[in-house]
Each structure stands twice: as structure tokens, then as C-alpha cells.
Amino acid sequence: DRDWRFTYLNAKAEQVFRMRSRHLLGRICWDVFPEGTRTQGYRRLREAMTEGRSVEYLEYSLRYGIWYEVKAYPQPEGLSIYFREVTERVTAEQKLRLHERAMEASVNAVVITTSRRHKHSIVHVNPAFERITGYSAAEVLGRNCRFLQGEDTDQPELEVLRTLLKKQKEGRVTLRNYRKDGTLFYNELHVAPVPSAKGHVT
């Protein structure tokens, strides 16, 4: 209500708070959860109450060790607050961002391609690839990596590479590649398939 007293909690809220409704109803929420006054949620909920506008935010609870998404809607008698745990989603997003940062910071060139048979179009390259080859990302996206060999296609290791791609297996080959300015460089290439959650290489 407008005095911050609990007036209703559903069964899921009881599970998250690990308290029964009878221990919470009628009590001031900030008395029950004083740590809440030190969070961004405290400020956002007060905004919703005083300014009469809905708010939503994402927050981590040290008390419960979970991430949760909150949506609060002003009502004449106070606020309706809906929250759901999103720990799994946030953890996955954080892990993805960490991998992306690691890839972008790598001194090794990283190339991600599609797995469509015979296509293997480039969908991402990191800054190291641009630095090593002299090609910008914009110049290579959508192309097959074979352009890096130029006319030097008589390399036994290329057949090994084709077999790895065809069988969608992990492996290493060493190729002669050529930079944008035509200079030769030897490329130790590590190929690794990336499967989806269902096990299909994508």
C-alpha cells in the first residue's frame, strides 16, 4: 500500500522470499528487507509510488543470490509489483559477453562462419584478423575464407581442411595465406565446430 505495507503475496512470492504470507502481510517491506533500501530498486519503486508511473529494472539480490526482473505499476492504493527470477538468463548473457570480450582481445585471428555445406560464409571476424590480413570486417563478411589462398590452391593441407569441414570435425592445418597487400603469411588454422543445444553444428 502507500505506506509500503504488504497487502498481498502469491505462492511464488512466498517461495522467493522464503516466508509465508502470514509473516509478511501488514508489515512494512523495508522493515522486513532493510537491505532493499540500499539498492537501485528502492529508488525506482519510490519513483513509481511518488510519480505515479510504472517502472521496470533488473537487480541482483545478495540475500537470495539471484537475479530478478521487476515491474511495478502504480495503483490508487499503492503499487502492484511483479518480479521473476532471471538468474539463468543473466548468467548466460554475462558468459556470452565475457567470451565476446576475450575473442575481441585475442592476439589470434578469430573467424566465425556458417556451417552450410560448401558455403561457410564469414559472419564475424575479430580485430586480430583485420590486423593480420589487412582486410576489414566489411570486406570479408559473407565471403568464404578460401579467398585468403588467392591462386595458391595447390596445397595438400587444403584437402585436409575440406575433410574436416565436410565431417564437421575439430582439427589443425597449416596453410599459406595472403594478406590484402599480397604478402605471404603462414597460417596455423584451428577449426572447431560449434554445436547448438540440440547438437547440430551451426
C-alpha positions in Angstrom: 0.0 0.0 0.0 1.1 3.7 0.1 2.7 3.1 3.4 4.8 0.2 1.9 3.0 -2.5 3.8 2.5 -5.9 2.2 -1.2 -6.4 1.3 -0.9 -9.5 -0.9 1.7 -12.1 -2.0 1.1 -15.1 -4.2 2.6 -18.5 -3.6 5.6 -17.9 -5.9 6.5 -14.7 -3.9 6.4 -16.8 -0.7 8.8 -19.2 -2.4 11.2 -16.5 -3.4 11.1 -14.6 -0.1 11.2 -18.0 1.7 8.5 -16.6 4.1 4.8 -17.4 4.4 2.3 -14.6 3.7 1.1 -14.5 7.3 4.6 -13.4 8.3 4.6 -10.5 5.8 1.1 -9.2 5.4 0.7 -5.8 7.1 4.4 -5.4 7.7 6.5 -2.6 6.1 8.6 -4.1 3.3 11.7 -2.1 4.2 11.5 -3.2 7.8 11.4 -6.9 6.6 14.1 -6.3 4.0 16.2 -3.4 5.2 19.0 -4.2 2.7 16.5 -3.2 -0.1 16.9 0.4 0.8 20.5 0.2 -0.5 19.6 -1.0 -3.9 18.6 0.8 -7.1 15.2 -0.9 -6.8 14.4 1.2 -3.7 14.9 4.4 -5.8 12.9 3.0 -8.7 10.0 1.8 -6.6 9.8 5.2 -4.8 9.7 6.9 -8.2 6.8 4.7 -9.2 5.0 5.5 -5.9 5.6 9.2 -5.8 5.4 10.0 -9.6 2.6 7.6 -10.4 4.4 5.9 -13.3 5.3 2.3 -14.0 9.0 1.2 -13.8 11.0 -1.9 -14.6 14.5 -2.9 -13.7 16.9 -5.7 -13.3 18.6 -6.4 -10.0 20.8 -8.9 -8.1 19.8 -9.9 -4.6 22.7 -10.7 -2.3 20.3 -12.1 0.2 19.0 -14.7 -2.1 21.8 -15.0 -4.6 19.5 -14.5 -7.6 19.0 -12.0 -10.4 15.4 -10.8 -10.8 13.4 -8.7 -13.2 11.0 -6.3 -11.6 8.0 -4.4 -13.0 6.0 -2.1 -10.7 2.7 -0.5 -11.6 1.0 2.4 -9.7 -2.4 1.6 -8.3 -4.7 4.0 -6.3 -4.0 2.0 -3.2 -0.2 1.7 -3.7 1.9 -0.5 -6.1 1.5 -3.8 -7.8 4.9 -5.3 -8.1 5.7 -8.3 -10.3 9.1 -10.0 -10.2 10.6 -13.1 -11.7 13.9 -14.8 -11.3 16.1 -14.5 -14.4 19.4 -15.8 -12.9 19.9 -18.4 -15.7 19.3 -15.9 -18.5 21.6 -13.2 -16.9 24.4 -15.7 -16.2 24.2 -16.9 -19.8 24.4 -13.3 -21.1 27.3 -12.5 -18.9 29.1 -15.6 -20.0 28.5 -14.6 -23.6 29.8 -11.1 -23.1 32.9 -12.5 -21.4 33.5 -14.8 -24.4 33.0 -11.9 -26.8 35.4 -9.7 -24.9 38.0 -12.5 -24.8 37.6 -13.0 -28.5 37.9 -9.3 -29.4 41.0 -9.0 -27.2 42.7 -12.1 -28.6 46.1 -11.7 -30.4 45.0 -14.6 -32.6 42.7 -14.0 -35.6 39.2 -15.5 -34.9 36.8 -16.2 -37.8 33.2 -17.5 -37.3 31.5 -18.9 -40.4 28.2 -20.6 -41.1 28.2 -24.4 -41.4 26.1 -24.6 -44.5 27.6 -27.2 -46.8 30.1 -25.7 -49.3 29.3 -22.1 -48.1 31.0 -21.5 -44.8 30.3 -17.8 -45.2 32.1 -15.5 -42.8 29.7 -14.0 -40.2 32.3 -12.5 -37.8 36.0 -11.6 -37.6 37.8 -10.1 -34.7 40.3 -7.1 -34.7 43.3 -9.5 -34.9 42.0 -10.9 -38.2 41.8 -7.4 -39.6 45.3 -6.6 -38.3 46.9 -9.8 -39.6 45.3 -9.9 -43.0 44.8 -6.3 -43.8 41.2 -6.8 -44.7 38.4 -5.0 -42.8 35.4 -6.9 -41.5 33.2 -5.2 -44.0 35.4 -6.6 -46.8 35.1 -10.2 -45.8 31.7 -10.7 -44.3 29.7 -13.1 -46.4 32.8 -14.5 -48.2 34.4 -17.9 -47.9 37.8 -17.9 -46.3 39.3 -19.6 -49.4 39.9 -16.1 -50.9 42.9 -15.8 -48.5 44.8 -18.5 -50.5 44.4 -16.5 -53.7 45.7 -18.5 -56.6 47.9 -20.7 -54.3 45.4 -23.6 -54.3 47.9 -26.4 -54.8 48.3 -27.1 -51.0 47.9 -30.6 -49.7 46.6 -29.2 -46.4 43.6 -27.7 -48.1 42.2 -31.2 -48.8 42.6 -32.0 -45.0 40.7 -28.8 -44.3 37.9 -29.7 -46.6 37.6 -33.1 -45.0 37.4 -31.5 -41.5 34.7 -29.1 -42.7 32.7 -31.8 -44.5 32.8 -34.2 -41.5 32.3 -31.3 -39.1 35.3 -32.3 -37.0 37.9 -30.4 -35.0 41.5 -30.2 -36.3 44.5 -28.2 -37.3 46.1 -27.4 -40.6 48.9 -25.1 -41.7 48.2 -23.0 -44.8 49.9 -20.4 -47.0 47.6 -17.4 -47.0 48.0 -13.9 -48.5 47.3 -10.5 -47.0 45.4 -7.8 -48.8 48.7 -6.3 -50.0 49.7 -9.7 -51.5 52.3 -10.6 -48.9 52.5 -14.3 -47.9 52.0 -15.5 -44.3 51.8 -19.0 -42.9 48.5 -19.6 -41.0 48.2 -22.4 -38.4 44.5 -22.8 -38.5 42.4 -24.5 -35.8 39.0 -25.5 -36.9 36.3 -26.2 -34.3 32.6 -27.0 -34.8 30.1 -25.1 -32.7 27.0 -27.2 -32.0 23.6 -25.9 -31.0 21.8 -27.0 -27.8 20.3 -29.9 -29.9 23.8 -31.0 -31.1 23.5 -29.7 -34.6 26.6 -27.9 -35.9 25.7 -24.4 -36.8 
